[in-house]
């Protein structure tokens, strides 16, 4: 890893249900399958990213103790002491807490509050422990999300192929433009999720996204697949649940796109 700069990718969309946590979890697993070392950060009080790798009892245990992201940010601690190993090689997690609902209040009184997360990650970056840090952001546009964006090199915006999937996307892009002087994060791309080709929403979504200037749309898109739900129910990546499924192959393809982008 010497001399290899860690790439940090934020998954964000101010609309809930877009597939952020699902994409973040499964992309991370596929990156490790390709030989990369990945750290996941669950930045959402809903704990979905943590639930992607651990059962509910274990996730609640991590959420209720003080060894989670909320307490690290509240006390401005080095995050290397909050890393939990997942059952998968080279894939680690910093778990979340339901107390993340209070993080805006905690940040409000801090000096340089937009950069607290970045400072807490400094030693992890300096040690070059990981090829990628993937951060699952909550569906909001507040100070905490600014923290995440100020830490990220790249942004992936999952968008659901549905009538309301693009609702608020213009606000998302305006928000990113509004903080451009604070962050160097670039939009890696928009990922279209929950595609049902029996309906016309995928084509409509892609046509609308084509109207945005300088916004990359990933060639890969993720179909609706019940295997994803079954995998989530078992707290495993979809490739672990059933590697032959269409969605598993799509996440593998997405990982190749991400790695190709990062090598440019």
Secondary structure, 3 states (H helix, E strand, C coil): CCCCCCEEEEECCCCCCCCHHHHHHHHHHHHHHCCCCEEEEECCCCCHHHHCCCCHHHHHHHHHCCCCHHHHHHCCCCHHHHCEECCCCCEEEECCCHHHHHHHHHHHCCCCHHHHHHHHCHHHHHHCCCCEEEEECCCCCCHHHHHHHHHCCEEEEEEECCCCCCCCHHHHHHHHHHCCCCCCCEEEEEEEECECCCCCHHHHHHHHHHCCCCCCECCCCCECCHHHHHHHHCCCCHHHHCCCCHHHHHHHHHHHHHHHHHCC
